[in-house]
Amino acid sequence: MKSLSFAALLAVQLAFAPVASAQLSRAESAMAKTIAAEKERSIALLERLVNQNSGSLNLEGVEKVGAMMRAELEPLGFTVTWKPMRETGRAGHLIATHRGKPDGKRLLLIAHLDTVFEPDSPFQRFERMGDLAKGPGAGDDKGGMVVALAALRAMHAAGTLKDANIEFHMTGDEEDAGDPIEIARADLIAAGKRSDVALCFEGLIRENGADMSSVARRSSESWTVTATGKPGHSSGIFSAAAGDGAIYELARVIHRFRTELPEPNLTFNVGLVAGGEQAALDEGKIRASASGKTNIIASTAIARGDLRTLSAEQAERVKAKMAAIVADHAPGTSATLAFDPGGYPAMAPTDGNRALLVRLNAVNRDLGLPEMAALDPLKRGAADISFVAPFVDSLAGLGAYSTGDHGPEETVDLPSIARQATRAAILMSRLAAEKR
């Protein structure tokens, strides 16, 4: 017998086995049925979104995806605003607001309009393969936006959206944030400060076939170490007059990072190195040029890398260790450490976040689904929810399940859209009905 998708299986359960969903209210059962019935509508929307290129630097393309989302949200009673961000070098953000009962909990939904695939990428079109579909952003994060919309449509049809207070922020530069970040994320941070719950619709992760949830995500910051030495003839290297040279100094720093910094939930990558008689980074700090000779002591050496931590406290402590290592110079050398502005903060694993996962698992039990464990934060990158996590209880990973994200094999599991939308619709309806 051919296996049924989640949407089809849920529809059968709801129609013929009421006991299986005995814990669902009438409205919650109706939401599950709506999502199952609208499966093809959701997939068709995903196809339209994917086929519109919205690379972070394709400002017009991002705006077009925003217009497509506006057309879906306004009929549900949302007031939709486009917030231009050209001053940061990016298109802008779509902000949709639904006003409900004044004393009800305020929910913040987060997703993003942009992808890593710019117009010159050969990976441009949606391709369906049964229960799978390939396409740029099919999972990250156009699949997530479709999950959120499917949930909101179901809430609207069941009547649970009417009294809900929801802000839905869709950033246009999650994959390549605008500069300065303080302006690019100001609206999102302000929304986090006035909300009670934040739900991120980036992709679901599975481990050994089990759906996982995320109560924590690590930070992402970039750093540069620049070492300098005394130029001179190589025959004098290591002498009191010449010293060790810039490249040996840089190697010393990187080696001490590797041996002295490691601790749980911390990673620090070195992604770019250059050194010689002359060395410099390009404007974007992603390319380096260097020149030198074997018989000349290097006068400049540069390393670029990233730092990922699980909390602000850990970040502050590790940065202090890095600074101390850099300040302890080898003979005849100097070095500096600088962090780029605009990094992504950590989403720390708080009790409030864990409580939200407990609420989500109550939904899973009532749907007859397995409970979801918290994903190891080492297995997720940074995301926009981290900007609001210091101010509001947060939960991530509510989007569709996909594989190969950010590459030409990005593939979304289509049945996961209905599964995730059903979870989200019931969770949001329950949370929105509570008083602040």
Buried (B, 14 or more C-beta within 10 A) or exposed (E): EEEEBBBBBBBEBBEEEEEBBEEBBEBBBBBBBBBBBBBEBBBEBBBEBBEBBBBBBBBEBBBBBBEBBBEBBEEBBBEBEBBEBEEBBBBBBBBBBBBBBEEBBBBBBBBBBBBBBBEEEEBBEBEBEEEBBBBBBBBBBBBBBBBBBBBBBBBBBBEBBEBBBBBBBBBBBBBBBBBEBEEBBBBBBBBBEEBBBBBBBBBBBBEEEEBBBBBBBBBBBBBBBBBBBBBBEEEBBEEEEBBBBBBBBBBBBBEBBEEEBEEEBBBBEBEBBBBBBBBEBEEEEEEBEBEBEEEBBBBBBBBBBBBBBBBEEBBEBBBEBBEEBBEEBBBBBBBEBEBBEBBBBBBBBBEBBBEBBEBBBBBBEBBBBEBBEBBEBEEBBBBBBBBBBBBBBBBBBBBBBBBBBBEEEBBBBBBBBBBBBBBBBBBBBBBBBEEE
